[in-house]
């Protein structure tokens, strides 16, 4: 009766459905895996996924990661940050549609199950927001995704493991060459959290990975404090241009 009185529609195509995303859109945008660079998650165009052994897939690297290895070790991606998936991110981040955070977590969980050999972290932490931006937005979208994802993966979540020690400009508004300088030394480990990090595999959760500079700075900081491995779990990856 509630479904008749309050019909739902797919967030991507607008068709009537009971879920946030209909089955057709879920298959079209999330049901088919792409071969991706193991460290950074960028798609490796022109290379067929079939026929490549799992060990080989885990060793695949894009040109950028071959030229300069990032501080993080692996990246799990649910989809590409392109139309129409980019609209889901904007609705969560700037529209406050927090129900989408659960959808992002579900799709990341499914991506982890579909990726044989993906090493689950020992614990999850979200990319932290600075106090000013957190006050403006009212929530941290990375934390909102990390909460249900931690339950689905049955992993502990430490929402305040990392702290942003200085406010930075939004990375999306900067040129690629400026992003590294903007985010440099912007994070630190929370007080008395070293025992949680030393020798452990840390999973960083975020909604979007663009240049990867923010996640790289977080991973470098975690490894300075003794983390053995750092993996990114991001809903959408901006394809290279």
C-alpha positions in Angstrom: 0.0 0.0 0.0 2.8 2.4 0.8 4.5 1.7 -2.5 1.2 2.6 -4.3 0.7 5.8 -2.3 4.4 6.8 -2.4 5.8 5.4 -5.6 9.6 5.5 -5.9 11.6 6.2 -9.1 15.1 5.3 -10.2 17.6 8.0 -9.3 19.3 7.6 -12.7 16.5 7.1 -15.3 13.4 8.0 -13.5 11.6 4.7 -14.1 9.3 3.5 -11.4 11.0 1.0 -9.1 11.2 -0.1 -5.4 15.0 0.5 -5.1 17.0 3.8 -5.4 18.4 2.5 -8.8 16.4 0.2 -11.1 17.7 -3.1 -12.1 18.4 -2.0 -15.7 20.5 0.9 -14.6 22.3 -1.1 -11.9 23.4 -3.6 -14.6 24.3 -1.0 -17.2 26.4 1.2 -14.9 27.6 -1.2 -12.1 27.1 -4.8 -13.3 30.0 -5.1 -15.7 33.5 -4.9 -14.4 36.3 -3.1 -16.2 40.0 -3.8 -16.0 41.5 -1.2 -13.9 44.9 -0.1 -12.6 45.4 -2.0 -9.4 46.8 0.9 -7.3 44.8 3.9 -8.6 41.6 2.3 -10.1 41.9 4.1 -13.4 40.3 2.1 -16.3 42.9 0.5 -18.6 41.3 1.1 -22.0 41.8 -1.3 -24.9 42.7 -4.3 -22.7 40.1 -7.0 -22.5 39.2 -8.3 -19.0 38.6 -11.8 -20.0 41.5 -14.2 -20.2 43.8 -12.3 -17.8 44.6 -14.4 -14.8 43.6 -12.9 -11.4 47.2 -12.6 -10.4 47.8 -10.7 -13.6 44.9 -8.3 -13.0 46.2 -7.5 -9.5 49.6 -6.5 -11.1 48.2 -4.3 -13.8 49.5 -0.7 -13.7 48.7 2.4 -15.6 51.4 4.6 -17.1 51.2 7.1 -14.2 51.6 4.5 -11.5 54.5 2.9 -13.4 56.2 6.3 -13.6 55.6 7.2 -9.9 54.0 4.7 -7.5 51.4 6.3 -5.2 51.5 6.0 -1.4 48.4 3.9 -1.4 48.5 0.2 -2.5 45.1 -0.5 -4.0 41.8 1.2 -5.1 38.3 -0.4 -5.2 35.9 1.5 -7.4 32.1 1.0 -7.9 31.8 3.1 -11.1 33.2 6.0 -13.1 32.6 9.6 -12.3 30.8 10.5 -15.5 27.2 11.1 -16.5 24.8 10.1 -15.1 26.7 8.8 -12.0 28.2 12.2 -11.3 24.7 13.4 -10.6 24.3 10.9 -7.7 27.5 12.3 -6.1 26.3 15.9 -6.5 22.9 15.0 -4.9 24.6 13.4 -1.9 27.3 16.0 -1.4 25.4 19.2 -2.2 21.8 18.1 -2.1 21.9 16.3 1.2 20.2 13.2 -0.1 21.8 11.0 2.5 19.9 7.9 1.4 22.4 7.8 -1.5 25.2 7.1 0.9 23.7 3.7 1.6 23.4 3.0 -2.1 27.1 3.9 -2.6 28.0 1.5 0.3 26.0 -1.3 -1.3 27.6 -0.8 -4.7 31.1 -0.8 -3.1 30.2 -3.9 -1.2 29.2 -5.6 -4.4 32.3 -4.4 -6.1 34.4 -6.0 -3.3 32.6 -9.3 -3.7 33.0 -9.3 -7.5 36.8 -8.6 -7.2 38.4 -11.9 -6.3 41.5 -11.5 -4.2 40.6 -8.0 -3.0 42.3 -7.7 0.4 39.8 -6.4 3.0 41.3 -3.7 5.3 41.6 -4.3 9.0 39.5 -1.1 9.6 37.9 1.7 7.7 38.3 5.5 8.1 36.7 8.3 6.0 38.5 11.2 4.4 38.1 13.9 7.0 36.6 17.3 6.3 37.9 20.5 7.8 35.7 22.2 10.5 34.6 25.0 8.2 33.5 22.8 5.4 31.8 20.4 7.8 29.9 23.3 9.4 28.8 24.5 5.9 27.7 21.1 4.7 26.4 19.7 7.9 27.8 16.2 7.3 30.8 14.4 6.0 29.7 12.5 2.9 32.7 10.1 3.2 31.7 9.2 6.7 28.0 8.7 5.7 29.2 6.2 3.1 31.7 4.5 5.5 29.0 3.8 8.2 26.9 1.3 6.2 29.9 0.0 4.3 31.6 -1.0 7.6 28.5 -2.9 8.6 28.3 -4.7 5.3 31.9 -5.6 5.3 31.8 -6.4 9.0 34.8 -4.1 9.7 35.4 -1.7 12.5 35.0 2.0 11.6 37.1 4.8 13.1 35.4 7.9 12.0 37.9 10.3 13.5 41.1 8.3 12.9 42.5 11.0 10.6 42.2 14.7 11.2 42.5 17.6 8.8 44.9 20.0 10.5 44.4 22.9 8.1 41.6 24.1 5.8 42.3 23.6 2.1 40.7 24.9 -1.1 38.4 22.5 -2.8 40.6 20.2 -5.0 38.0 20.3 -7.8 38.5 24.0 -8.3 42.3 23.8 -8.8 44.5 23.0 -11.7 46.2 19.5 -11.6 49.6 21.0 -10.8 48.2 22.9 -7.8 46.4 20.1 -6.1 49.5 18.5 -4.5 50.6 21.7 -3.0 47.1 22.5 -1.7 46.8 19.2 0.1 50.4 18.8 1.3 50.7 18.2 5.1 46.9 18.8 5.6 46.3 15.6 7.7 47.6 14.0 10.8 46.7 10.9 12.9 44.3 11.5 15.8 45.9 11.5 19.2 46.4 8.1 20.8 45.6 6.3 17.5 49.0 5.0 16.6 48.2 1.5 18.0 45.2 1.3 15.7 47.4 2.0 12.6 50.8 0.5 13.2 51.3 -2.7 11.1 47.7 -2.7 9.9 45.9 -2.5 6.6 43.8 0.8 6.6 40.9 1.4 4.2 40.1 5.0 3.3 36.5 5.7 2.2 35.5 8.5 -0.1 32.8 9.4 -2.6 35.0 10.4 -5.5 38.6 10.0 -6.5 39.8 12.5 -9.1 43.5 13.2 -9.2 44.1 11.0 -6.2 46.2 13.7 -4.5 44.1 13.8 -1.3 44.1 10.0 -1.0 47.8 9.9 -1.7 48.5 12.4 1.1 46.3 10.5 3.5 48.1 7.2 2.6 51.5 8.8 3.0 50.5 10.2 6.4 49.2 6.8 7.6 52.4 5.0 6.5 54.5 7.6 8.3 52.7 6.4 11.4 53.4 2.8 10.6 50.5 1.5 8.5 51.5 -1.6 6.6 49.1 -1.2 3.7 46.5 1.4 2.6 43.6 0.8 0.2 41.0 3.3 -1.1 37.3 2.4 -1.3 35.7 5.0 -3.5 32.3 5.1 -5.1 33.3 6.8 -8.3 36.6 7.3 -10.2 37.2 10.2 -12.5 38.4 8.8 -15.8 41.7 10.2 -17.2 41.3 12.9 -19.8 
